[in-house]
Amino acid sequence: MPHQTALLATIAAAFALAFLMGALAARLRLPPLIGYVLAGAALGPFAPGWVTDAAIAGQLAEIGVILLMFGVGLHFSPRDLLAVRRVAVPGALLQMGAATALGTALARAWDWPWEGALVLGLSLSVASTVVVLRTLEARGRLDTADGRTAVGWLVVQDLAMVLVLVLLPALAPAGAARADGALWSGLALTLAKVGAFLALMLVVGRRAVPWLLVRVARLGSRELFTLAVLTIALGVAVGASALFGVSFALGAFFAGVVISESDLSHQAGADALPLQDAFAVLFFVSVGMLFDPLILVREPLRVLAAVGVVLAGNALAALVLLVRLGHPARASLVVAASLGQIGEFSFILVGLGVALGVLPPEGRSLVLAAALVSIAGNPLLLAAAGAAERWLALRPHVLDRVERVPAGVAVVPDASPTPALRDHAVLVGHGRVGRTIGEALAREGLPYVVVERDHRTVEALRDRGVPAVYGDASRAGVLAHAHPERARVVVVAAPDPYHARHIVELARRARPGIDAVVRTHSTEAQEYFERIGVAHALMGEHQLAIGMARHTLAALGCDAQRAERTVRALERREAREAEA
């Protein structure tokens, strides 16, 4: 192929096949990432037929890595991490330690050298941020306390892996061959360079980059603003590598971090996202080009062993640690299951490991195979977690035994803060829906107590004088602190129907006949609550549609009485359809 067309041919082939394979994966209800990697395998040297230019694909992949890490830094929030630090920081570090130890021991059993074994263990210890975030978003849990815990967990993993990328060159054969003194002095020099780069970014870059973006934004040109964002991302990454010897990934990450301090960070993210997504696809395709599919035939037991490390060291270890650190067991199931796979950081790490001569090429194919199998099997793991969650919801005595945690991490941090309440409302959940309900009760001077799993929210409510209990309301010991036996109504503003069902049952056990208002997201759940005598099971989408219709009619000048008749007719039709 003529040299002039090699770049275009590589990009065209990569995008076209990635689109086809990604669409097929999505059709099979699998993450498109699997399709992208398989597309790369089809274009790589291990597959028959036309082979793309691996050198060009590798350079495009470097841009993908830079933009991926730039996006991670752009969305890094120290406040979010601090909010869940008691669970996320020790939990993620211990989980990574467990998975790394298992992976290292496995590789040593295969007679791999210590350096390669350690890289394999580390690459099997970190979940794919893309897969976890999309999984939680699809289940409506990203903006919940569970979602914030998962995001904090991922942030800790990402920061740990950034440190690993900095220190990995010290394990390279060139470094290992040096005397101990020279090795430690080389490591100290590396850390000094990284420290100088971080100081420059946090002291100078933190002020200069937002200042520059504000000046560019005032020019009123969206194209120039987008160009400025990309220049900062790529320029800092390349400059950091050239001047300080740090990886492109680390430079891009801190470029994102300093931009995140700006008020323009959301616009910067929106402008960079399309290119980030496009080059991320090229990154996954280029990774797939290095994957030897025959390893699934040659070494099936090793692939299964690596997948076993991912499941035991990531999902199972995370589940145990979450529960031991005081996170509700039912909520921990889905969070832990979502962590039971590996992805982009593993690919970056094994690529660097092979380039440095630390990891054998077989290790890269092994990690890629484990990633494909674990990501493909993640929906099954999540389905099993959902079934276990429903099973536990029906067996509170089992739940109480499972969630028996050490005294230092009790889910209710103090004695009952609500001793004087009577004829009050028990409000479970204080997100957007619960907050609105609470404001309505407060305006009317009506008594209520909030039960919430986000400790920051509980502390803020108590500071305002609102009675609040910290913990999972589906646990009898937590709900008891809200005194349902003296309450007039229990309001479940949390979206989980199984969670709501168990809370209503506990409240009625404490006070038979207590009124209940629950939030649902499906007709099936609404019908179930009506069958068990919950007269006020409100489906959010239905109420939203009715409210929007009412406001739209009014905005178009429709007579108020006529608009109300139309809305009521719609409500009656919805009721008839629900009965049918």
Sequence and secondary structure as in RCSB ss.txt:
>XXXX:A:sequence
MPHQTALLATIAAAFALAFLMGALAARLRLPPLIGYVLAGAALGPFAPGWVTDAAIAGQLAEIGVILLMFGVGLH
FSPRDLLAVRRVAVPGALLQMGAATALGTALARAWDWPWEGALVLGLSLSVASTVVVLRTLEARGRLDTADGRTA
VGWLVVQDLAMVLVLVLLPALAPAGAARADGALWSGLALTLAKVGAFLALMLVVGRRAVPWLLVRVARLGSRELF
TLAVLTIALGVAVGASALFGVSFALGAFFAGVVISESDLSHQAGADALPLQDAFAVLFFVSVGMLFDPLILVREP
LRVLAAVGVVLAGNALAALVLLVRLGHPARASLVVAASLGQIGEFSFILVGLGVALGVLPPEGRSLVLAAALVSI
AGNPLLLAAAGAAERWLALRPHVLDRVERVPAGVAVVPDASPTPALRDHAVLVGHGRVGRTIGEALAREGLPYVV
VERDHRTVEALRDRGVPAVYGDASRAGVLAHAHPERARVVVVAAPDPYHARHIVELARRARPGIDAVVRTHSTEA
QEYFERIGVAHALMGEHQLAIGMARHTLAALGCDAQRAERTVRALERREAREAEA
>XXXX:A:secstr
  HHHHHHHHHHHHHHHHHHHHHHHHHTTS HHHHHHHHHHHHSTTSSS    HHHHHHHHHHHHHHHHHHHHHT
  HHHHHHTHHHHHHHHHHHHHHHHHHHHHHHHHTT  HHHHHHHHHHTS   HHHHHHHHHHTT TTSHHHHHH
HHHHHHHHHHHHHHHHHGGGGSHHHHTS HHHHHHHHHHHHHHHHHHHHIIIIIIHHHHHHHHHHHHTTT HHHH
HHHHHHHHHHHHHHHHHHH   HHHHHHHHHHHHHTSTTHHHHHHHHHHHHHHHHHHHHHHHHHT  TTHHHH H
HHHHHHHHHHIIIIIIHHHHHHHHTT  HHHHHHHHHHTS   HHHHHHHHHHHHTTSS HHHHHHHHHHHHHHH
HHHHHHHHHHHHHHHHHHT HHHHHHHT   GGG SS SS S TT  S EEEE  SHHHHHHHHHHHHTT  EEE
EES HHHHHHHHHTT  EEES TTSHHHHGGG GGG SEEEE SS HHHHHHHHHHHHHHSTT EEEEEESSHHH
HHHHHHTT SEEEEHHHHHHHHHHHHHHHHTT  HHHHHHHHHHHHHHHHHHHH 
